[in-house]
Amino acid sequence: MLGKIQIFVNTCLRRILNIRWTDRIRNEDLWQKADQKPAAQQILRRKWGWIGHTLRKPASSITRQALKWNPQGKRKRGRPRNSWRRDTEAEINRQGKTWSQIERAAQDRVGWRIVVDGLCSPGGS
């Protein structure tokens, strides 16, 4: 899905900058010319910014409770689809951190920005 979003963004940038298909410009050069970052990186940064914002809310907040919500019931047959929570925990594990470490880091805004930079760097995810 992110690939389709990136293709759409690239198409829009090419139209805005009046770059024709005959000009043959690389996507990296296009992003540099438009002062943009890849869409996946921007989405990740906003996602982790929202998570930090939510983790700083009081424990009684519904959005904070939704981060830990675990639906009960029987699943369908076959391989389980990846959930938002499972994908997020995989990104945390790639950084060698745990969910409780992330919760603690989110309380310090400056420290949280450093964590987000690590999670959203091109080599980090």
N, C-alpha and C positions, 0 to 999 in steps of 0.2 A: 504493500500500500504506500509506503514512504517513497518508493520509486516513482509511482504515478504522481504523487504530490510534487516531487522534485522536477519531473518532466514539465508539469504545468507551470511551476515557478520559473523554470528556465525559459519556457516559451514566452511567458509574460515579460520577463526581463529583456529578451531579444526584441520583442515588439516595442517596449518602452525605449530601448537604446537604439532602435532602428537598425538592427543587425539582421541582414538577410542570410538565408541558408547558404548562399554562394560565398559568403565572407569566411566561412570555416574557422570559427573561433572556439577554443576549448572552453569547457564549462568552468574550469578553475579561473581562467582569464575573465570570463563573463562575470563570475561572482566578485572578482577583484575590482573589475570596472564598475560594478553596481554597488560596491561596498557591502556585500552580502556574505553570509555564511551558508553552508548547505542546510537544506530544510530539516534534515534529520537532527542536526546539531541544534538548531533553533528550537525544535519541538522538545528535545531532551532537556535543554536548559530551562524552558518554561515549565516542563513537567516537574523538574526537581525544585524549581523556585516555588511552585505551588505546594509541593510536599513539605518544604521547609516552613512555608506560611501556615499550613494546616497543623504541623507538629508543634508550632508555638501557641496554638489555641488551647483553651482549657480542655481538660479530659472530658468534660460534659458536652462538648460541642459535637454535633451530629457528624460533621465532616471528619473530625478526628476519629470518631468511633467507626466511621465507614472504612478507614484505612485498615482497621483490624478485623473487620467483619468477615466471618467465615460461614458461608451458606451451608445449611444442613440439607440432607436428603440424598436420594439415590441418583447416581450419574448414569448417563447413557453408555452404551457399549462402546468399546474402542478406546483409542488413545485420547486422554483428556485434552481439551483445547487449552492453550496457554492463557492464563488469566493475567489481568493487569498486575495483580499482586505478585504472581510468579515471575513475570518478566522483570518487574522492579527489583525483586529479591535477587534475581540472577545478575542484574547490573551491580548491585551492592556487593555480591560475592566476588565478582570480577575485580573489585577494588580491594578485596581482602577485609571487608568490614561486615558487621552484623547490623540487624535492624535496630537493636538497642543502642549501638554506637551512633547510628544515624540520628536516632531520636535525641540523644544527648547533644550531638553536634549542631542540630537545628536550633537549639536554644540560644546559641551565640551567632548572631547574624554575620559577623565578619568571618568567623570560622566556617560558617555554613557556605559562604561564597567560595571559600577555598575547596571545600568538599565538592560543591557543584562543578567547579572548574575541573577537578579531577575526574568526575563522573562524565562530564560532557566534552572532554578533550577528544580530538579526532582519534588518538591512539588509545584513549581510555575506554571506549565503548565499541 
